[in-house]
Amino acid sequence: MKTKVIENTMPEAQVNTASVGLLLLKLRTFIALFIILGFFSFMVDGFLAPASLIIMVKHISINAFLALGITFVIITAGIDLSIGATLGFCGMVAGFMIAKGIVLPFLGIAIFPSVWVIIPVVLVIGALIGAANGFIITRYNVAPFICTLGSMYVIRGAAMLLSDGETFPGLQGNPQLGNTGFDLIGSGTFLGVPYAIWLMFIVAGVIAYVAKKLPFGRHVYAIGDNEKAAELSGVKVQNVKIWVYTISGLCAAIAGIVVTSQLVASHPATGTAFEMNAIAAVVLGGTSLAGGRGTVTGTLIGAFVIGILADGLVMMGVSEFWQMVIKGIVIIVAVIIDQMQSRMQYKAAITSQKSVS
C-alpha cells in the first residue's frame, strides 16, 4: 500500500518567517528583561550598581515565591486569587505568636514559641489553606476563580480578626522569652547575599526539579493539556490538583514569612493585590492560562521583569497611578502574546502534519 505524500505548499520564506516569529515569542521574556534593563540603566544613574541590584532582587523574591507557587496551578488551567491574602494571614499568624504568644486560657498562661517552631507552624497553615482550596475545587466541582475569590475574602477577614485590624509591630522578639531571630530572615545575609534571595533560588530549584524529573510534574502538564485523557491514562487528577493548590499556599506562606521579617511588623492588609503581580509574572514567563504549557525558568524571569519594571519606575519618579496603568498594559500584552504563540504553534503543528502525511 502506497502512502500519498502531500507537499507543503507554504513558501519556504513564509515558513522561515513563521519559525523566527514563534522563536521570538518563546524568548519574549528574556527579550523584555534585556530591554527593560537597558532602558532603566540608561535613564537611572547607578541602576545596575551591585547594591541596587541586590535590593531589587530582594524585592523581586516576594513576587517570585508567589509566582513559583501558582505556576503549577495555572499549568493545570486553574487560578489562585487567594495567595495575596494567604501571605498576609500567614504574616499575621507569625506576628501574633511573637507578640502575643499562644494563650492557654485553662492554665492562665501564654507560651511564646521559638522562631524554629513559628516557621513550620506558619508553613503548615499556608499549605492547609491551599489544600482546602484544592479540596473544594475538586470535591464540589467549584470553578477555581470563584473558590479562590471567596477564600481570599475569608482569609483576609481572618487576618483582620487576629488583631482587630491592628498591626503587630516590633517583631524582633524578646531575649527573655526566647523568641528572637525572626527579623534575621529578612535582614540576614550569607556571602553578602540576603537570605531571601538564596531562598528564592532554592524554591525555584526544587519546583523545577519536581516539574522536570518527578512523575507529579508530568501529571500536572498532562492535566493541563487534556484533563480527561490524563484521567483515562491513570492520573489521579483530584489528588494532583489538591497538591498543586497546596504548593501554592505553601509558597504564599514562605512569602508571608519573608515580608513580615523584612518589615519587622505584620499588618492584615499586607499582600493586597500581590496575586495580580504573580499572575502577570507567570503569564509573561510563557505559562498558558489555558493550561498545559509553562516553565519554572520562564516564571522566574517573568518575576524579574515585573519587579525590575516596578522598581525602575519608582526610581524614575513615575507616579504610582501611572505605574498601575503600565502594569495593567503589561498584563494585557502578555496575554495577547500568549494567544499569538498558541495560534502559531497550532499552525506549525498542522503544517508539520501535512508535510509528513
C-alpha positions in Angstrom: 0.0 0.0 0.0 1.5 3.3 -1.1 1.5 6.3 1.2 0.4 9.5 -0.5 2.8 12.4 0.1 1.4 15.8 0.2 3.9 18.5 -0.5 4.0 21.5 1.8 2.6 24.3 -0.3 3.6 27.1 2.0 6.5 29.1 0.6 9.8 28.4 2.3 10.3 32.1 3.1 7.0 32.2 4.8 7.8 29.0 6.8 11.1 30.6 7.9 9.4 33.8 8.9 6.8 31.9 11.0 9.6 29.9 12.7 11.5 33.0 13.6 8.3 34.7 14.8 7.5 31.7 17.0 11.0 31.6 18.4 10.9 35.3 19.3 7.6 34.8 21.0 9.1 31.9 23.1 12.0 34.1 24.0 9.8 37.2 24.7 10.5 37.1 28.5 14.3 37.3 28.0 14.0 40.0 25.3 11.7 42.0 27.6 14.1 41.6 30.5 17.1 42.9 28.5 15.1 45.8 27.0 13.9 46.9 30.5 17.4 46.6 32.0 18.9 48.6 29.1 16.2 51.3 29.3 16.5 51.8 33.1 20.3 51.6 33.1 20.2 54.5 30.6 17.5 56.5 32.4 18.6 56.0 36.0 22.1 56.6 37.3 23.6 53.7 39.2 20.7 51.4 38.3 22.9 48.4 37.7 25.2 49.1 40.7 25.6 45.9 42.8 23.9 47.4 45.8 20.9 48.5 43.8 20.7 45.1 42.1 20.7 43.2 45.4 17.9 45.5 46.8 15.8 44.9 43.6 16.3 41.1 43.6 15.3 41.1 47.3 12.1 42.9 46.4 11.6 40.5 43.4 11.9 37.5 45.7 8.5 38.1 47.2 6.7 38.1 43.9 8.8 35.2 42.8 7.7 33.0 45.7 4.0 33.6 44.8 4.6 33.2 41.1 6.5 30.0 41.5 3.8 28.6 43.7 1.0 29.5 41.3 2.8 28.2 38.2 1.6 24.6 38.7 -1.9 25.8 39.4 -2.0 27.7 36.1 -0.5 24.9 34.2 -3.5 22.8 35.3 -5.7 25.6 33.8 -6.6 26.8 37.3 -6.1 30.0 39.2 -5.5 31.0 42.8 -6.6 34.5 43.8 -6.1 33.9 47.5 -2.3 33.9 47.6 -2.0 37.5 48.5 -4.5 37.1 51.4 -2.7 33.9 52.4 0.6 35.9 52.5 -1.0 38.5 54.8 -2.7 35.9 57.0 0.5 33.9 57.5 2.4 37.0 58.4 -0.3 37.9 60.9 0.0 34.4 62.5 3.7 34.8 62.8 3.3 38.3 64.3 0.6 37.1 66.7 2.8 34.2 68.0 5.8 36.5 68.5 3.8 39.4 70.1 1.0 37.6 71.9 2.2 34.0 72.2 -0.1 31.0 72.3 -2.6 31.7 75.0 -3.8 28.7 77.1 -6.9 30.0 79.0 -7.4 26.9 81.1 -3.9 27.3 82.5 -3.9 31.1 82.6 -0.6 31.3 80.7 0.8 32.2 77.3 3.5 30.2 75.6 6.0 32.1 73.4 7.4 29.6 70.9 10.8 30.0 69.3 11.3 31.0 65.7 12.1 27.4 64.8 8.6 26.5 65.9 6.8 29.5 64.4 8.2 29.0 60.9 7.0 25.4 60.5 3.6 26.2 62.0 3.1 29.1 59.5 4.2 26.9 56.6 1.7 24.2 57.6 -1.1 26.8 57.9 -0.3 28.1 54.4 -0.2 24.6 53.0 -3.6 23.7 54.6 -5.2 26.9 53.2 -4.1 25.8 49.7 -5.2 22.2 50.3 -8.6 23.5 51.4 -8.9 25.4 48.1 -7.9 22.3 46.1 -10.4 20.1 48.0 -13.3 22.4 47.5 -12.5 22.8 43.8 -12.1 19.1 43.1 -14.7 17.6 45.6 -17.5 20.1 44.9 -16.5 21.0 41.3 -16.3 24.7 42.1 -14.7 26.9 39.5 -11.1 27.8 40.7 -11.8 31.5 40.1 -14.9 31.5 42.3 -13.5 29.3 45.0 -10.2 31.2 45.5 -12.0 34.6 45.2 -14.3 33.6 48.1 -11.4 32.2 50.1 -9.5 35.4 49.5 -12.1 37.3 51.4 -12.4 34.7 54.1 -8.6 34.7 54.7 -8.3 38.5 54.6 -11.2 38.7 57.1 -9.5 36.2 59.4 -6.3 38.2 59.3 -8.2 41.3 60.4 -9.8 39.3 63.2 -6.5 38.2 64.6 -5.6 41.8 65.6 -8.9 43.6 65.2 -7.3 45.3 62.2 -4.3 46.5 64.0 -0.6 46.0 63.3 1.8 43.8 65.3 4.9 45.9 65.4 8.5 45.3 66.7 8.8 41.6 65.9 12.4 41.3 66.9 11.2 39.2 69.8 12.3 39.2 73.4 15.5 37.5 74.6 13.9 36.7 77.9 11.1 34.8 76.1 13.5 33.0 73.7 11.7 34.1 70.6 14.3 36.3 68.9 15.8 35.9 65.5 12.7 36.3 63.3 14.0 39.5 61.8 17.1 37.8 60.6 15.2 36.0 57.9 14.5 39.3 56.1 17.7 41.2 57.1 20.4 38.4 57.3 22.9 37.7 54.6 25.1 34.8 53.5 28.2 35.6 51.5 26.8 39.1 51.2 23.6 38.0 49.6 20.3 38.3 51.6 18.7 35.0 52.8 15.5 35.9 50.8 17.4 35.7 47.5 19.1 32.3 48.4 15.7 31.0 49.5 14.1 32.2 46.2 16.6 30.2 44.1 16.2 27.2 46.4 12.5 27.2 46.0 12.8 27.7 42.2 15.3 24.8 42.0 13.0 22.4 44.0 9.9 23.3 41.9 11.9 23.0 38.6 13.1 19.5 39.7 9.6 18.4 40.6 8.3 19.7 37.2 11.0 18.0 35.1 12.1 14.9 37.0 9.2 13.6 39.0 6.0 11.9 37.8 4.0 14.5 39.6 5.3 17.2 37.3 4.4 15.2 34.2 0.9 14.6 35.6 0.5 18.4 36.1 1.3 19.1 32.5 -0.9 16.2 31.4 -3.9 17.5 33.3 -3.4 21.0 31.8 -3.1 19.6 28.3 -6.1 17.3 28.4 -7.7 16.5 31.8 -10.0 13.7 30.5 -7.2 12.0 28.7 -5.0 12.3 31.8 -7.7 10.7 33.9 -8.2 7.8 31.5 -4.4 7.2 31.5 -4.5 6.6 35.2 -3.5 10.1 36.6 -5.3 10.8 39.9 -6.5 14.2 38.8 -8.2 15.2 42.0 -5.2 14.4 44.1 -2.8 16.2 41.8 -5.0 19.3 41.8 -5.2 19.3 45.6 -1.4 19.2 45.7 -0.8 22.0 43.3 -3.0 24.3 45.4 -1.2 23.1 48.5 2.1 24.1 46.9 0.6 27.5 46.0 -0.4 28.0 49.7 2.9 26.9 51.0 4.8 29.3 48.7 2.4 32.1 49.8 3.3 31.3 53.4 7.0 31.5 52.6 6.4 34.9 51.1 4.4 35.9 54.2 7.3 35.0 56.5 9.9 36.9 54.4 7.7 40.0 54.1 6.9 40.1 57.8 10.5 39.6 58.7 11.7 42.3 56.4 9.1 44.8 57.8 9.6 43.5 61.4 5.9 44.0 61.6 2.7 42.4 60.4 -0.4 44.1 59.1 -3.6 42.3 57.9 -3.7 44.2 54.6 -0.2 43.1 53.7 -0.2 41.3 50.3 -3.2 43.1 48.9 -3.2 42.7 45.1 0.0 40.8 45.2 -1.7 37.9 43.3 -2.0 40.2 40.2 1.7 40.7 40.0 2.3 36.9 40.5 -0.2 36.0 37.7 1.4 38.6 35.4 4.9 37.1 36.1 3.7 33.6 35.3 1.9 34.6 32.1 4.7 36.8 31.0 7.0 33.9 31.6 5.2 31.8 29.0 2.8 29.8 31.0 -0.5 29.5 29.2 -3.7 30.4 31.0 -5.4 27.6 29.1 -3.0 25.1 30.8 -0.6 22.5 29.6 2.4 24.9 28.9 4.8 26.7 31.1 8.3 26.6 32.7 9.7 27.5 36.1 12.6 29.3 34.5 10.1 31.4 32.5 8.2 32.2 35.6 11.3 33.3 37.4 12.3 35.6 34.5 8.8 36.9 34.4 9.0 37.8 38.1 12.3 39.7 37.4 10.6 41.6 34.5 7.7 42.7 36.7 10.0 43.5 39.7 12.6 45.5 37.7 9.8 47.4 35.9 8.2 48.3 39.2 11.4 49.4 40.9 12.7 51.2 37.8 9.5 53.3 37.6 9.8 54.2 41.3 13.5 55.2 40.8 12.4 57.4 37.8 9.8 59.1 40.0 6.9 57.9 37.9 3.5 58.4 39.6 2.0 55.4 41.4 -1.1 55.9 39.3 0.9 55.6 36.1 2.7 52.5 37.5 -0.7 50.8 37.8 -1.6 51.7 34.2 1.7 50.4 32.9 1.4 47.1 34.9 -2.1 46.7 33.5 -0.9 47.2 30.0 1.9 44.7 30.6 -0.6 42.0 31.7 -2.9 42.6 28.7 0.0 42.5 26.3 1.4 39.3 27.9 -2.0 37.6 27.5 -2.2 38.7 23.8 1.3 37.4 23.1 0.4 34.1 24.8 -2.6 33.7 22.5 -0.5 34.6 19.4 2.1 31.9 20.5 -0.7 29.3 20.9 -2.1 30.1 17.4 1.3 30.0 15.8 2.2 26.7 17.5 -1.1 25.2 16.3 -0.5 26.3 12.7 3.1 25.0 12.9 1.8 21.6 14.1 -0.8 21.5 11.3 1.9 22.3 8.7 4.2 19.6 10.1 1.4 17.0 9.9 0.7 17.9 6.3 4.4 17.7 5.3 4.8 14.2 6.6 1.3 12.7 5.7 
